Amino acid sequence: EYLDGSGDIELYHIAQDLSESKNLANEKKGKVGDLKQKLIAWRNDVLARIPVPNPSYDPERAPEWWSRRTGKLIDSSARKRFPTTEKDL
């Protein structure tokens, strides 16, 4: 189950499909339902809270970082300590 709001469900037989290339969710709807109920019960038992999207998230500002010390934006490229690729060495 993805918590991105898409509602996508995936089910794989890991012993036979280690690369997770064949999603069995549509073929095994009963198994998906059983596992989903177990997941819901477990979340209730441990009082797990489901993450919700941040309403203030702005994808245009995602690369920016905030300085906790100064409360000002820091250019993320200024924080990179290592080259991103070997060719930049």
Rosetta blueprint (number, residue, H / E / L):
1 E L
2 Y L
3 L L
4 D L
5 G L
6 S L
7 G L
8 D L
9 I L
10 E L
11 L L
12 Y L
13 H L
14 I L
15 A L
16 Q L
17 D L
18 L L
19 S L
20 E L
21 S L
22 K L
23 N L
24 L L
25 A L
26 N L
27 E L
28 K L
29 K H
30 G H
31 K H
32 V H
33 G H
34 D H
35 L H
36 K H
37 Q H
38 K H
39 L H
40 I H
41 A H
42 W H
43 R H
44 N H
45 D H
46 V L
47 L L
48 A L
49 R L
50 I L
51 P L
52 V L
53 P L
54 N L
55 P L
56 S L
57 Y L
58 D L
59 P H
60 E H
61 R H
62 A L
63 P L
64 E L
65 W E
66 W E
67 S L
68 R L
69 R L
70 T L
71 G L
72 K L
73 L E
74 I E
75 D L
76 S H
77 S H
78 A H
79 R H
80 K L
81 R L
82 F L
83 P L
84 T L
85 T L
86 E H
87 K H
88 D H
89 L L
